[in-house]
Amino acid sequence: MKTLMRYTMLFVAVAFSQSAVINMRLAQAQEGKIVPYVPTPQEVVERMLDLAQVKKGDVVYDLGSGDGRIVVTAAKKYGVKAIGFEIDPERIKESKENIAKAGVGKLVEIRQQDIRTVDLSAASVLTMYLLPEVNLMIRPNIWKQMKPGSRVVSHDFDMGDWKPLKTEHIKDGSTWEHTLYLWHVETGKK
């Protein structure tokens, strides 16, 4: 009887969590969002930019830039131009406050734009923390628009059959494990 009760409770919990995910995605779709806002821990931000080997002269784009922490860090640490793309007005407001606090307003810009419509051709580094299906939506634009040698770093999600040059695992301060993927854009990648 106890085993049956455990399985019943597990089934109810799984059904509830799947329902919660579906409801969250429906609510986000109604707001024009295609990914939930989940901030990247600062130590993961630092490693993403290190992995991309950001250097003077690079232009960093962050898709779904949230509170702007990746673009602010890129500007502060490397002195590069960085542009974040975000659709949520609350996150944009928060980003602009963070940019002002960090004193990097001359290097950092936040644009309110659907990430699926961003022209990636000016970026030499692209960072993102999206979802697998969104990464796959963006992938053709990366291949068509970004110059050979440009670097792409994704937090936690890969890009299907596009094999990463490097995959790393990193734990944040709360010991949560994150996976980072690095790709270099190749000539003629289709």
MIVEX-152924 format. One line per field, with one value per residue: x, y, z of N, C-alpha, C in turn; residue number from 1; residue in three letters. Coordinates in nm, 4 decimals. Layout:
# residues N
n_u = [X:...]
n_v = [Y:...]
n_w = [Z:...]
ca_u = [X:...]
ca_v = [Y:...]
ca_w = [Z:...]
c_u = [X:...]
c_v = [Y:...]
c_w = [Z:...]
n = [NUM:...]
res = [ALA:...]
This chain:
# residues 190
n_u = [0.0813:0.1963:0.3869:0.2254:0.1024:0.3235:0.3941:0.1616:0.1685:0.4060:0.3319:0.1303:0.2841:0.4622:0.2787:0.1699:0.3981:0.4581:0.2298:0.2585:0.4853:0.3856:0.1827:0.3442:0.4921:0.2841:0.1919:0.4217:0.4403:0.2188:0.3040:0.4951:0.7399:0.9943:1.1597:1.2107:1.3019:1.5978:1.8518:2.2023:2.4532:2.7150:2.9806:2.9602:2.9026:3.1496:3.3160:3.2014:3.2682:3.5472:3.5908:3.5121:3.7229:3.7340:3.8478:4.0183:3.8580:3.6634:3.3114:3.0495:2.7545:2.4587:2.2027:1.8751:1.9196:1.8470:1.9095:2.1318:2.3845:2.5874:2.6686:2.7480:2.9600:3.1346:3.2044:3.3190:3.5296:3.6779:3.6735:3.5228:3.2836:2.9452:2.6345:2.3097:2.0187:1.6841:1.3459:1.1669:1.0297:1.0695:1.3098:1.4766:1.4727:1.5921:1.8427:1.9440:1.9711:2.1706:2.3793:2.4280:2.5053:2.7425:2.8928:2.9395:2.8163:2.9033:2.9964:2.8091:2.4955:2.1448:1.8989:1.5571:1.4250:1.3066:1.4759:1.4950:1.5031:1.7349:2.0115:2.3042:2.5494:2.7422:2.8535:3.1278:3.1473:2.9077:2.6766:2.4554:2.1703:1.9437:1.6796:1.6808:1.5244:1.5059:1.7722:1.8162:1.6483:1.7832:2.0282:2.0558:2.0722:2.3071:2.4968:2.4594:2.4980:2.7101:3.0603:3.3327:3.5255:3.4136:3.2942:3.0779:2.8969:2.7104:2.5015:2.4245:2.2680:2.2883:2.3405:2.1989:2.2965:2.5245:2.8364:3.0076:3.3140:3.4283:3.3321:3.2360:3.2100:3.0869:3.0683:2.8520:2.8426:2.6521:2.6863:2.5543:2.5557:2.6668:2.6633:2.8748:2.9010:3.1089:3.1446:3.3045:3.2430:3.2349:3.3697:3.1356:2.9547:2.6614]
n_v = [-0.1194:0.1231:0.1595:0.1902:0.4289:0.6029:0.5984:0.7081:0.9649:1.0561:1.0488:1.2472:1.4708:1.4898:1.5297:1.7731:1.9414:1.9316:2.0499:2.3025:2.3950:2.4033:2.5960:2.8163:2.8529:2.9177:3.1579:3.3150:3.3168:3.4650:3.7090:3.7666:3.6512:3.4074:3.2598:3.1840:3.4180:3.3604:3.4279:3.4229:3.2920:3.4967:3.3920:3.2083:3.3728:3.5076:3.2924:3.2177:3.4373:3.4266:3.1763:3.2342:3.3853:3.6711:3.9796:4.2965:4.5038:4.3228:4.2679:4.2126:4.0326:3.9684:3.7485:3.7663:3.9198:3.9766:4.1049:4.2383:4.1568:4.0085:4.1700:4.3999:4.2985:4.2183:4.4675:4.5994:4.4254:4.3687:4.5927:4.6182:4.6801:4.6116:4.4607:4.4072:4.2124:4.2225:4.1540:4.2050:4.4709:4.5302:4.3969:4.5363:4.7919:4.7347:4.6497:4.8865:5.0400:4.8883:4.9191:5.1937:5.2076:5.0611:5.2242:5.1992:5.3002:5.4114:5.2011:4.9972:4.8813:4.8352:4.6756:4.6732:4.4057:4.1303:3.8324:3.6607:3.8132:3.9565:4.1048:3.9501:4.0105:4.2034:4.1117:3.9647:3.7965:3.5903:3.5455:3.3379:3.2269:3.0373:2.8302:2.4843:2.4506:2.7137:2.7851:2.6284:2.7582:2.9985:2.9233:2.8980:3.1713:3.2454:3.0987:3.2102:3.4870:3.5604:3.6287:3.4201:3.2609:3.3943:3.3709:3.1620:3.1205:2.9159:2.8819:2.6070:2.4809:2.2996:2.2964:2.1083:1.9023:2.0472:2.0307:2.1227:2.3067:2.3051:2.1842:2.2597:2.2070:2.3736:2.4716:2.6758:2.9219:2.8096:2.5467:2.4413:2.2773:2.3838:2.3767:2.4700:2.5657:2.5988:2.7315:2.7880:2.9942:2.8772:2.9061:2.8964:2.7358:2.5627]
n_w = [0.0000:0.0817:-0.1195:-0.3464:-0.2739:-0.2746:-0.5490:-0.6560:-0.5439:-0.6626:-0.9343:-0.9333:-0.8597:-1.0792:-1.2899:-1.2046:-1.2147:-1.4887:-1.5892:-1.4762:-1.6137:-1.8769:-1.8428:-1.7696:-2.0056:-2.1833:-2.0703:-2.1035:-2.3821:-2.4436:-2.3549:-2.5376:-2.4943:-2.5404:-2.3884:-2.0418:-1.7803:-1.6338:-1.4306:-1.5065:-1.3041:-1.1626:-1.1629:-1.3669:-1.5819:-1.6006:-1.6751:-1.9193:-2.0829:-2.0646:-2.1840:-2.4437:-2.5166:-2.5145:-2.6412:-2.6859:-2.9229:-2.9928:-3.0413:-2.8381:-2.8315:-2.6532:-2.6354:-2.5206:-2.2842:-2.0208:-1.7023:-1.7849:-1.7062:-1.8420:-2.0612:-1.9244:-1.7692:-1.9756:-2.0855:-1.8600:-1.7775:-2.0112:-2.1697:-2.4035:-2.6679:-2.6073:-2.6621:-2.5565:-2.6080:-2.5470:-2.4590:-2.2550:-2.0829:-1.8084:-1.7466:-1.9189:-1.8095:-1.5614:-1.6580:-1.7690:-1.5387:-1.4094:-1.5903:-1.5692:-1.2958:-1.3092:-1.4666:-1.7438:-1.9665:-2.2091:-2.3519:-2.3503:-2.4634:-2.4585:-2.6361:-2.7174:-2.8480:-3.0375:-3.0094:-3.2228:-3.4464:-3.4614:-3.6231:-3.6600:-3.7668:-3.6901:-3.4578:-3.2874:-3.0828:-2.9401:-2.6877:-2.4950:-2.3103:-2.3511:-2.4653:-2.5738:-2.8161:-2.8988:-2.9373:-3.1641:-3.3424:-3.3738:-3.4745:-3.7713:-3.8399:-3.7112:-3.8586:-4.1142:-4.0810:-3.9034:-3.8957:-4.0166:-3.7667:-3.5564:-3.2202:-3.0302:-2.7381:-2.5341:-2.2560:-2.0751:-2.2830:-2.5867:-2.9488:-3.1055:-3.3714:-3.4296:-3.3474:-3.0541:-3.0155:-2.7730:-2.4527:-2.1277:-1.7742:-1.4937:-1.1540:-0.9652:-0.6962:-0.5295:-0.5634:-0.7821:-1.0906:-1.4089:-1.7659:-2.0251:-2.3639:-2.6451:-2.9661:-3.2801:-3.5506:-3.8757:-4.2110:-4.4683:-4.3287:-4.3152]
ca_u = [0.0000:0.2856:0.4474:0.1218:0.0849:0.4400:0.3807:0.0516:0.2193:0.5034:0.2565:0.0641:0.3892:0.5090:0.1695:0.1598:0.5121:0.4428:0.1243:0.3158:0.5730:0.2988:0.1200:0.4472:0.5228:0.1691:0.1938:0.5326:0.4059:0.1244:0.3800:0.5949:0.8657:1.0122:1.2373:1.1912:1.4178:1.6733:1.9830:2.3243:2.5392:2.8275:3.0984:2.9344:2.9217:3.2947:3.3729:3.1527:3.3483:3.6833:3.5861:3.5039:3.8485:3.7016:3.9666:3.9972:3.8108:3.5462:3.1766:2.9770:2.6078:2.3970:2.0620:1.7974:2.0209:1.7996:1.9474:2.2491:2.5097:2.6926:2.7220:2.8180:3.0872:3.2217:3.2554:3.4056:3.6493:3.7559:3.6680:3.4671:3.1450:2.8583:2.4935:2.2161:1.8878:1.5866:1.2104:1.0919:1.0558:1.1219:1.4516:1.5472:1.4871:1.6927:1.9709:1.9911:2.0166:2.2983:2.4792:2.4598:2.5808:2.8759:2.9640:2.9835:2.7181:2.9630:3.0295:2.7009:2.3636:2.0402:1.7960:1.4341:1.4082:1.2885:1.6074:1.4903:1.5151:1.8603:2.1161:2.4225:2.6706:2.8426:2.9059:3.2387:3.1187:2.7651:2.6460:2.3120:2.1174:1.8095:1.6308:1.7294:1.4508:1.5367:1.9066:1.8037:1.5878:1.8843:2.1460:2.0752:2.1157:2.4488:2.5745:2.4469:2.5306:2.8345:3.1828:3.4159:3.6116:3.3342:3.2746:2.9427:2.8967:2.5762:2.4923:2.3411:2.1993:2.3686:2.2738:2.1696:2.4082:2.6425:2.9231:3.0873:3.4590:3.4629:3.2236:3.2893:3.1160:3.1300:2.9753:2.8418:2.8594:2.5573:2.7254:2.4728:2.6445:2.6278:2.7406:2.9013:2.9369:3.1774:3.1584:3.3619:3.1710:3.3231:3.3366:3.0468:2.8745:2.5185]
ca_v = [0.0000:0.2393:0.1747:0.2468:0.5681:0.6779:0.6130:0.8017:1.0996:1.0899:1.0782:1.3778:1.5733:1.5037:1.5910:1.9127:2.0186:1.9456:2.1482:2.4330:2.4339:2.4395:2.7245:2.9189:2.8799:2.9875:3.2960:3.3847:3.3363:3.5754:3.8313:3.7783:3.5912:3.2691:3.1930:3.2452:3.4892:3.2913:3.4927:3.3434:3.3294:3.5792:3.3108:3.1460:3.4846:3.5271:3.1791:3.2258:3.5372:3.3712:3.0678:3.2982:3.4585:3.8098:4.0658:4.4310:4.5053:4.2370:4.3189:4.1043:4.0362:3.8728:3.7296:3.7456:3.9724:3.9853:4.2234:4.2993:4.1225:3.9633:4.2841:4.4872:4.2325:4.2257:4.6049:4.6303:4.3405:4.3658:4.7219:4.5996:4.7183:4.4976:4.4927:4.3069:4.2125:4.1780:4.1949:4.2380:4.6089:4.5314:4.3586:4.6458:4.8974:4.6854:4.6522:5.0258:5.0783:4.8195:4.9829:5.3229:5.1792:5.0117:5.3295:5.1494:5.3455:5.4417:5.0754:4.8993:4.9224:4.7338:4.6986:4.5959:4.3388:3.9858:3.7774:3.5885:3.9095:4.0310:4.0884:3.9110:4.0296:4.2895:4.0447:3.8691:3.7025:3.5798:3.4667:3.3146:3.1296:3.0254:2.6927:2.4083:2.4795:2.8513:2.7775:2.5753:2.8643:3.1026:2.8655:2.9381:3.3118:3.2459:3.0504:3.3014:3.6269:3.5859:3.6095:3.3066:3.2887:3.4467:3.2707:3.1502:3.0476:2.8917:2.8334:2.4906:2.4143:2.2863:2.3332:1.9899:1.8299:2.1335:1.9868:2.2307:2.2958:2.2767:2.1760:2.2671:2.2039:2.4653:2.4832:2.8117:2.9333:2.7236:2.4136:2.3994:2.2568:2.4438:2.3318:2.5753:2.5147:2.6957:2.7031:2.8904:2.9975:2.8354:2.9502:2.8111:2.6465:2.5716]
ca_w = [0.0000:0.0870:-0.2520:-0.4331:-0.2318:-0.3235:-0.6942:-0.6799:-0.5114:-0.7658:-1.0553:-0.9139:-0.8621:-1.2179:-1.3668:-1.1629:-1.2645:-1.6335:-1.6078:-1.4419:-1.7250:-1.9893:-1.8102:-1.7752:-2.1473:-2.2415:-2.0203:-2.1683:-2.5232:-2.4492:-2.3316:-2.6431:-2.4502:-2.5832:-2.2836:-1.9100:-1.7284:-1.5293:-1.4348:-1.5070:-1.1914:-1.2051:-1.1938:-1.4973:-1.6770:-1.6162:-1.7494:-2.0577:-2.1547:-2.0741:-2.2823:-2.5756:-2.5349:-2.5489:-2.6456:-2.7392:-3.0603:-3.0068:-3.0142:-2.7725:-2.8319:-2.5617:-2.6706:-2.3979:-2.1918:-1.8827:-1.6256:-1.8472:-1.6377:-1.9343:-2.1366:-1.8284:-1.7363:-2.0940:-2.0957:-1.7451:-1.7703:-2.1351:-2.2377:-2.5379:-2.6933:-2.5816:-2.6853:-2.5097:-2.6740:-2.4484:-2.4958:-2.1346:-2.0394:-1.6710:-1.7534:-1.9859:-1.7076:-1.4677:-1.7297:-1.7803:-1.4041:-1.3861:-1.6778:-1.5066:-1.1718:-1.3456:-1.5394:-1.8747:-2.0644:-2.3399:-2.4197:-2.3444:-2.5128:-2.4505:-2.7378:-2.7013:-2.9766:-3.0388:-3.0424:-3.3507:-3.5567:-3.4470:-3.7243:-3.5832:-3.8476:-3.6252:-3.3378:-3.2981:-2.9745:-2.9114:-2.5687:-2.4795:-2.2148:-2.4069:-2.4542:-2.6896:-2.9392:-2.9394:-2.9952:-3.2999:-3.4249:-3.3948:-3.5400:-3.9121:-3.8445:-3.6726:-3.9720:-4.2295:-4.0542:-3.8299:-3.9730:-3.9763:-3.6516:-3.4451:-3.1160:-2.9752:-2.6111:-2.4822:-2.1180:-2.0472:-2.3934:-2.7080:-3.0743:-3.1850:-3.4319:-3.4449:-3.2387:-2.9972:-3.0128:-2.6346:-2.3551:-1.9911:-1.6621:-1.3887:-1.0422:-0.9134:-0.5517:-0.4581:-0.6116:-0.8960:-1.2048:-1.5357:-1.8807:-2.1231:-2.4965:-2.7298:-3.1090:-3.3690:-3.6782:-3.9851:-4.3447:-4.5431:-4.2439:-4.3504]
c_u = [0.0863:0.3481:0.3479:0.1011:0.2001:0.4294:0.2695:0.0977:0.3189:0.4330:0.1912:0.1675:0.4388:0.4027:0.1573:0.2745:0.5043:0.3365:0.1764:0.4051:0.4894:0.2337:0.2195:0.4772:0.4073:0.1668:0.3040:0.5012:0.3094:0.1944:0.4854:0.7290:0.8739:1.1008:1.2072:1.3169:1.4762:1.8132:2.0985:2.4095:2.6666:2.9514:3.0830:2.9503:3.0700:3.3562:3.3268:3.2393:3.4932:3.6902:3.5825:3.6312:3.8217:3.8287:3.9302:3.9556:3.6908:3.4186:3.0978:2.8277:2.5592:2.2486:1.9825:1.8790:1.9744:1.8369:2.0767:2.3829:2.6204:2.7521:2.7965:2.9545:3.1843:3.2847:3.3537:3.5372:3.7396:3.7569:3.6116:3.3250:3.0585:2.7128:2.4086:2.0829:1.7882:1.4496:1.1293:1.1262:1.1120:1.2707:1.5331:1.5725:1.5969:1.8322:2.0286:2.0381:2.1523:2.4113:2.5238:2.5448:2.7242:2.9577:3.0136:2.8887:2.7743:2.9928:2.9114:2.5687:2.2681:1.9343:1.6743:1.4016:1.3896:1.4205:1.6112:1.5104:1.6460:1.9538:2.2469:2.5544:2.7779:2.9080:3.0248:3.2279:2.9688:2.7478:2.4961:2.2857:1.9706:1.7573:1.6749:1.6575:1.4771:1.6775:1.8995:1.7374:1.6920:2.0009:2.1612:2.1207:2.2631:2.5330:2.5727:2.5100:2.6652:2.9556:3.2587:3.5109:3.5376:3.3089:3.1330:2.9534:2.7532:2.5855:2.3853:2.2783:2.2846:2.2890:2.2583:2.2950:2.5280:2.7314:3.0071:3.2368:3.5039:3.3362:3.2878:3.1764:3.1725:3.0239:2.9727:2.8565:2.7650:2.5774:2.6337:2.5660:2.5844:2.7173:2.7539:2.9496:2.9998:3.1824:3.2345:3.2841:3.2712:3.2769:3.2442:2.9644:2.7276:2.4437]
c_v = [0.1266:0.2658:0.2367:0.3943:0.6544:0.7025:0.7117:0.9443:1.1464:1.1276:1.2158:1.4897:1.5976:1.5719:1.7385:1.9944:2.0349:2.0493:2.2893:2.4843:2.4780:2.5745:2.8396:2.9551:2.9517:3.1328:3.3763:3.4116:3.4524:3.7087:3.8534:3.7171:3.4473:3.1909:3.2604:3.3209:3.4089:3.3516:3.3927:3.3862:3.4005:3.4970:3.2384:3.2513:3.5017:3.4159:3.1783:3.3208:3.4924:3.2642:3.1234:3.3744:3.6011:3.8927:4.2019:4.4224:4.4149:4.3175:4.1995:4.1300:3.9312:3.8661:3.6918:3.7929:3.9961:4.1148:4.2884:4.2566:4.0767:4.0817:4.3818:4.4279:4.2399:4.3641:4.6366:4.5542:4.3531:4.4985:4.7150:4.6539:4.5941:4.5414:4.3754:4.3230:4.1476:4.2300:4.2458:4.3790:4.6185:4.4967:4.4695:4.7595:4.8588:4.6883:4.7923:5.0794:5.0155:4.8787:5.1151:5.3028:5.1389:5.1165:5.2865:5.1915:5.3786:5.3152:4.9804:4.9597:4.8048:4.7710:4.6123:4.5360:4.1894:3.9244:3.7022:3.6812:3.9878:3.9995:4.0664:3.9470:4.1154:4.2224:3.9563:3.7649:3.7071:3.4924:3.4493:3.2093:3.1177:2.8856:2.6169:2.4420:2.6210:2.8569:2.7289:2.6744:2.9685:3.0520:2.9036:3.0837:3.3242:3.2084:3.1472:3.4370:3.6511:3.5508:3.4851:3.3482:3.3500:3.3332:3.2786:3.0673:3.0383:2.8325:2.7246:2.4192:2.4145:2.3301:2.2120:1.9248:1.9190:2.1051:2.1025:2.2006:2.2548:2.2735:2.1760:2.2589:2.2919:2.4669:2.6283:2.8080:2.8457:2.5764:2.3568:2.3859:2.3133:2.3871:2.4494:2.5103:2.6284:2.6445:2.8175:2.8814:2.9682:2.8942:2.8486:2.7154:2.6676:2.4588]
c_w = [0.0000:-0.0494:-0.3492:-0.4018:-0.2827:-0.4739:-0.7296:-0.6544:-0.6168:-0.8952:-1.0463:-0.9217:-1.0041:-1.3029:-1.3325:-1.2207:-1.4163:-1.6654:-1.5792:-1.5552:-1.8452:-1.9640:-1.8168:-1.9206:-2.2168:-2.1987:-2.0880:-2.3151:-2.5385:-2.4287:-2.4398:-2.6075:-2.5000:-2.4865:-2.1499:-1.8689:-1.6129:-1.5336:-1.4319:-1.3881:-1.2412:-1.2396:-1.3280:-1.6079:-1.7066:-1.7018:-1.8943:-2.1389:-2.1687:-2.1826:-2.4250:-2.6112:-2.5858:-2.5401:-2.7027:-2.8850:-3.0845:-2.9840:-2.9614:-2.7829:-2.7320:-2.5940:-2.5464:-2.2794:-2.0487:-1.8150:-1.6753:-1.7905:-1.7324:-2.0087:-2.0458:-1.7948:-1.8538:-2.1062:-1.9830:-1.7500:-1.8927:-2.2108:-2.3782:-2.5466:-2.6759:-2.5937:-2.6392:-2.5804:-2.5792:-2.4896:-2.3767:-2.0856:-1.8970:-1.6691:-1.8193:-1.8877:-1.6081:-1.5305:-1.7341:-1.6458:-1.3738:-1.4700:-1.6169:-1.3807:-1.2023:-1.4212:-1.6763:-1.9880:-2.2013:-2.4202:-2.4338:-2.3893:-2.4931:-2.5530:-2.7093:-2.8375:-2.9559:-3.0867:-3.1746:-3.4697:-3.5536:-3.5632:-3.6481:-3.6510:-3.7814:-3.5046:-3.3707:-3.1867:-2.9487:-2.7881:-2.5584:-2.3726:-2.2502:-2.3777:-2.5785:-2.8197:-2.9900:-2.9982:-3.1397:-3.3944:-3.4659:-3.4801:-3.6876:-3.9264:-3.8078:-3.7934:-4.0894:-4.2035:-3.9867:-3.9151:-3.9258:-3.8636:-3.5338:-3.3468:-3.0607:-2.8476:-2.5621:-2.3418:-2.1122:-2.1669:-2.5196:-2.8305:-3.1643:-3.2394:-3.4649:-3.3249:-3.1861:-3.0064:-2.8728:-2.5502:-2.2174:-1.8909:-1.5520:-1.2796:-0.9974:-0.7610:-0.4710:-0.4959:-0.7196:-1.0150:-1.3327:-1.6452:-1.9768:-2.2521:-2.5761:-2.8727:-3.1736:-3.4994:-3.7886:-4.1165:-4.4099:-4.4608:-4.2768:-4.2861]
n = [1:2:3:4:5:6:7:8:9:10:11:12:13:14:15:16:17:18:19:20:21:22:23:24:25:26:27:28:29:30:31:32:33:34:35:36:37:38:39:40:41:42:43:44:45:46:47:48:49:50:51:52:53:54:55:56:57:58:59:60:61:62:63:64:65:66:67:68:69:70:71:72:73:74:75:76:77:78:79:80:81:82:83:84:85:86:87:88:89:90:91:92:93:94:95:96:97:98:99:100:101:102:103:104:105:106:107:108:109:110:111:112:113:114:115:116:117:118:119:120:121:122:123:124:125:126:127:128:129:130:131:132:133:134:135:136:137:138:139:140:141:142:143:144:145:146:147:148:149:150:151:152:153:154:155:156:157:158:159:160:161:162:163:164:165:166:167:168:169:170:171:172:173:174:175:176:177:178:179:180:181:182:183:184:185:186:187:188:189:190]
res = [MET:LYS:THR:LEU:MET:ARG:TYR:THR:MET:LEU:PHE:VAL:ALA:VAL:ALA:PHE:SER:GLN:SER:ALA:VAL:ILE:ASN:MET:ARG:LEU:ALA:GLN:ALA:GLN:GLU:GLY:LYS:ILE:VAL:PRO:TYR:VAL:PRO:THR:PRO:GLN:GLU:VAL:VAL:GLU:ARG:MET:LEU:ASP:LEU:ALA:GLN:VAL:LYS:LYS:GLY:ASP:VAL:VAL:TYR:ASP:LEU:GLY:SER:GLY:ASP:GLY:ARG:ILE:VAL:VAL:THR:ALA:ALA:LYS:LYS:TYR:GLY:VAL:LYS:ALA:ILE:GLY:PHE:GLU:ILE:ASP:PRO:GLU:ARG:ILE:LYS:GLU:SER:LYS:GLU:ASN:ILE:ALA:LYS:ALA:GLY:VAL:GLY:LYS:LEU:VAL:GLU:ILE:ARG:GLN:GLN:ASP:ILE:ARG:THR:VAL:ASP:LEU:SER:ALA:ALA:SER:VAL:LEU:THR:MET:TYR:LEU:LEU:PRO:GLU:VAL:ASN:LEU:MET:ILE:ARG:PRO:ASN:ILE:TRP:LYS:GLN:MET:LYS:PRO:GLY:SER:ARG:VAL:VAL:SER:HIS:ASP:PHE:ASP:MET:GLY:ASP:TRP:LYS:PRO:LEU:LYS:THR:GLU:HIS:ILE:LYS:ASP:GLY:SER:THR:TRP:GLU:HIS:THR:LEU:TYR:LEU:TRP:HIS:VAL:GLU:THR:GLY:LYS:LYS]
